[in-house]
Amino acid sequence: RAMMLETVAAVPGMVGGLLLHCKSLRRFEHSGGWIRALLEEAENERMHLMTFMEVSQPRWYERALVFATQGVFFNA
């Protein structure tokens, strides 16, 4: 359960950083440090996920569920 929560928790920071990066490139302006902050938050959540994966050793169907959940959450 914690592993699933950590996989979803990393998505908003990564998507936010990606969208802000693209916006910053289109407008030729600085983001004020927000891109780095959002990507650091996503990296922090990824490290939590790596810790939980070492503890729980997920099976193939759990990994498939993570893949599907991230796909839905990313597009939402």
N, C-alpha and C positions, 0 to 999 in steps of 0.2 A: 504494500500500500504506500509506504513512504517513497519507494522507488518511482512509482507512477506519479506521485505528487511532485517530485523533484524534476521529472522529465517535462512536465507541463509548466512548472514554475520558471524554467529557463527560457521558454519561448517568448514571453512578452518583452524581455530585455533585448533579445536578439532581433526580434522583428522591429521593435522601436528603434534600435540602433541602425538597422538596415534602412528603414524608411527615412529617418532623420539624415542619414548619410546621403541618400539619393536626393533628398530635398536640398541639402546644403550644396551638393554639386550642381543642381539645376539653377539655383539662385546665386551661385558664386559668393557665398557668405559663410562665416564661421557658425558653428553650432553652440558656442559658448561652453564647450566641454561636455555637453550632454551625450554625444556619441560615445565617448570613452566611458562615461559613467554607466550607460546602459549596457555596453558590451562587458564591462567589468562585472556587473550584476549577473549577466548571463554566464560568465565564466565561473563565478562563485557558485551558482546553482549547478553547473556542470561538475564542479569538484565535489559537491555534496552527492551528486548522482554516482560518481565514481566510487565514493566511499560506500554507499549503499549497495552498489553492485558487488564489491568485494565481500561484503557481509552476507548478502542473500544469494549470490550465484544464480541469476535468473535463467530460466529455461527458454527454449526457442519460442514457445507460444507467448511468453511474457514479453520477450523482445519484439515480437510481431505486434502485440497489443500496444506497446510503447510507440512503435512506428506509426500505427494507425491513429493513435491518439494525438501525436504531435502533428500529423498531417491535417487532421480536422481542426485542431486548435490553431495552427498556423494560418489556415485559410479563413477561419472565423475572425 
